[in-house]
Amino acid sequence: MTEDNPPIPSGWTRISVQVGEKPFRMDVPSAKLEECMADFEANFSQPVRSYRNTPAGDFFVREVARQSAPVRI
């Protein structure tokens, strides 16, 4: 594997998002994944949790990633 795509450590979950040509990656301890997701969801006034695993949820997260990207695409 290249340095741009290091192996995922045992017991960790990799979250990858690509906005245009720009990839973003975050590794989270698997045991903390639910807590990490709850922290993310708590930052919004919408009931984000109820949209998990739905097209609406996918769109919402994609828009958060797009708006958070350091360079507009």
Secondary structure, DSSP 8 states (H G I E B T S, - for coil): --TTS----TTEEEEEEEETTEEEEEEEEGGGHHHHHHHHHTTSSS-GGGGTTSHHHHHHHHHHHHHHSSS--
